[in-house]
């Protein structure tokens, strides 16, 4: 997870960030991911759906 956000901070590619988060959510599950990144579950769900929540 740290690597995902580090890459984002280096290149500001929100599309790549969201794509990476979608993959992690599918693998780990949304509850575990929101606990790791400190984001609201609904915000991550919107981001995973392609809406602009981040």
Secondary structure, DSSP 8 states (H G I E B T S, - for coil): -HHHHHHHHHH--HHHHHHHHHHHHHHH-HHHHHHHHT--HHHHHHHHTT----
